[in-house]
Amino acid sequence: MNEDFNENVVSLLQRLLPLISSIVLLLLAYLPVNVAAFNNMRPDLGLACIYFWVLHRPDLFNLTSIVVLGIVDMVISSALPGASLLAYLTMYVLLYNTQKFFNAKPFVVIWYGFIALSLATLIVKWLVVSIYYSTFLPLSMLMFCYLIGVAVYPLVSAVLAFVQNKFIQDEAL
């Protein structure tokens, strides 16, 4: 009885590990930086996590996980409520429709896919926020955050790949 309970808990934790690791990385992105210019410019690590997990483990990171991640981002950020959730759902829809193209491709192709899909997602988010405020917001800060996110994606991908390879075992699921 006790062994069955332990196996069930381990299996549940392994199924929740993609969401938990994404939330941890999202919280790390919002840590205050002691440089005034970079306090408002943060890479959208949520997009990187969604891209990685939906591409590599869509069985463990589904639409529910994306909504939970979007709500966590909405709670901790000072952005327009729902804008990040809309961006995350946009990334999911774009990736879901192009996922077959990225299967079994080298990392460079996957990274180029992230570059293209995250740009499209951030433009949608920028348009929604601009419509809400009835003015086109400057693109300079958005592009800087986008470039930081593109540059950080290989590191985020390596961390998430380590989590996947080390802690998620398909036999226990």
C-alpha positions in Angstrom: 0.0 0.0 0.0 2.8 2.4 1.0 4.8 1.5 -2.1 1.8 2.2 -4.4 1.2 5.6 -2.8 4.9 6.5 -3.3 4.8 5.4 -6.9 1.6 7.4 -7.5 3.2 10.5 -5.9 6.4 10.1 -8.0 4.3 9.6 -11.1 2.3 12.8 -10.4 5.4 14.8 -9.7 6.9 13.6 -12.9 3.8 14.6 -14.8 3.8 18.0 -13.2 7.5 18.6 -13.6 7.2 20.5 -16.9 4.7 23.0 -15.4 6.7 23.3 -12.2 10.0 23.9 -14.0 8.3 26.5 -16.2 6.9 28.3 -13.2 10.3 28.4 -11.6 11.9 29.8 -14.7 9.1 32.4 -15.0 9.7 33.5 -11.4 13.4 33.7 -12.0 12.8 36.0 -14.9 11.0 38.4 -12.6 13.7 38.6 -10.0 14.7 42.3 -9.6 17.9 43.2 -11.3 20.1 45.9 -9.8 20.5 47.7 -13.2 17.8 50.4 -13.7 17.7 50.0 -17.5 17.0 46.3 -17.3 14.3 46.2 -14.7 11.5 46.6 -17.3 13.2 44.6 -20.0 12.9 40.9 -19.4 12.9 37.9 -21.8 9.6 36.1 -22.0 10.8 32.8 -20.5 7.3 31.6 -20.5 7.3 31.5 -24.3 10.5 29.6 -24.3 9.2 27.0 -21.8 6.0 26.6 -23.8 7.9 26.2 -27.0 10.2 23.6 -25.5 7.6 21.5 -23.7 5.0 21.5 -26.4 7.6 20.5 -28.9 9.2 17.8 -26.8 6.6 16.6 -24.3 3.1 17.6 -25.5 1.7 14.7 -23.5 2.9 16.4 -20.2 2.5 20.1 -21.1 -1.0 20.6 -22.5 -3.4 23.5 -22.8 -4.2 23.4 -19.0 -0.5 23.9 -18.2 -0.4 26.8 -20.6 -3.4 28.5 -18.9 -1.9 28.0 -15.5 1.5 29.4 -16.6 -0.4 32.4 -18.2 -2.3 33.0 -15.0 1.0 32.9 -12.9 2.6 35.4 -15.3 -0.5 37.6 -15.1 -0.3 37.6 -11.3 3.4 38.4 -11.0 3.8 40.9 -13.9 2.5 44.4 -14.2 1.4 44.0 -17.8 -2.1 44.2 -19.1 -4.1 41.4 -17.5 -4.6 38.6 -20.0 -2.0 39.8 -22.5 0.6 37.2 -21.5 -2.1 34.5 -21.5 -3.1 35.5 -25.0 0.5 35.4 -26.1 1.0 32.0 -24.6 -2.2 30.6 -26.3 -1.0 32.2 -29.6 2.3 30.4 -29.2 0.5 27.1 -28.5 -1.7 27.5 -31.6 1.2 28.4 -33.9 3.3 25.6 -32.5 0.5 23.1 -32.6 0.0 23.8 -36.3 3.7 23.6 -37.2 4.8 20.9 -34.7 5.2 18.2 -37.3 7.8 20.3 -39.1 10.1 20.5 -36.1 10.1 16.8 -35.1 13.6 15.2 -35.3 15.2 18.3 -36.5 18.6 19.7 -35.3 18.7 22.3 -32.6 19.4 25.1 -35.0 16.2 24.5 -36.9 14.3 24.4 -33.6 15.9 27.6 -32.6 15.0 29.3 -35.9 11.4 28.1 -35.3 11.5 29.7 -31.9 12.8 32.9 -33.4 9.9 33.1 -35.9 7.1 31.9 -33.7 8.1 34.1 -30.7 8.3 37.2 -33.0 4.8 36.5 -34.3 3.5 35.9 -30.8 5.1 39.1 -29.4 3.7 41.2 -32.3 0.2 39.8 -31.5 0.8 40.8 -27.8 2.0 44.2 -28.8 -1.0 44.8 -31.0 -3.5 43.8 -28.3 -1.8 46.1 -25.7 -1.6 48.9 -28.3 -5.3 48.6 -29.1 -6.1 48.6 -25.4 -4.2 51.8 -24.8 -5.4 53.3 -28.1 -1.9 54.2 -29.2 0.9 52.3 -30.8 3.5 51.6 -28.1 7.2 51.9 -29.0 8.6 48.8 -30.5 12.2 49.4 -29.3 11.6 47.8 -25.8 9.7 44.9 -27.3 12.4 44.2 -29.8 15.1 44.4 -27.1 13.1 41.9 -24.9 12.6 39.7 -28.0 16.4 39.7 -28.8 17.2 38.8 -25.2 14.7 36.0 -25.3 16.1 34.6 -28.5 19.6 34.8 -27.1 18.6 33.1 -23.8 16.6 30.3 -25.5 19.5 27.9 -25.9 20.3 28.1 -22.2 16.6 27.7 -21.2 16.4 24.7 -23.6 19.5 23.1 -22.1 18.1 23.5 -18.6 14.7 22.1 -19.6 16.3 19.2 -21.5 18.3 18.4 -18.4 15.1 18.3 -16.3 13.5 16.1 -18.9 16.4 13.7 -19.2 17.2 13.5 -15.5 13.8 13.5 -13.8 11.1 12.4 -16.2 11.0 8.7 -16.9 8.4 7.4 -19.3 8.2 4.0 -17.5 6.8 5.6 -14.3 4.1 7.6 -16.2 
